[in-house]
């Protein structure tokens, strides 16, 4: 198997191999009509929620010496999806009246693994990794857009939980 290239689909690499590189294909943002002034928050598995929210809320509320924004996009892939959802939900709880559009898609990630014993042996693993995009806006959004949540929907469900 000198220098051969094997292609697998969504299988874990066998023992005796180490990951050499990982590349994701660029994906277009599934939320239509985003302007240039949108704050993009890329949530990673190791990101600290308080750091992400501290920065995003200060920009959305116009605090400090940075220019305020009226729209925030939280994105996360793979194991960071739950943390991405948590960030958006906490932000909606702290800043009332935010409109939301949520989108899901899969991104293709290509990993190259190399044998620990013979470096000329490589294996390529192609994975489909889930990704979430949560767009929050102070400005009204298209209510006909798939994945849209109005501020009224969010506040009515939280009021039900507090009265019971």
Beta strands, then each sheet from edge to edge (+ up, - down):
strand 1: 5-9
strand 2: 17-24
strand 3: 39-43
strand 4: 71-77
strand 5: 99-115
strand 6: 122-137
strand 7: 148-149
sheet 1: 1+ 6+ 4- 3-
sheet 2: 1+ 6+ 5- 2+
sheet 3: 1+ 6+ 5- 7+
end
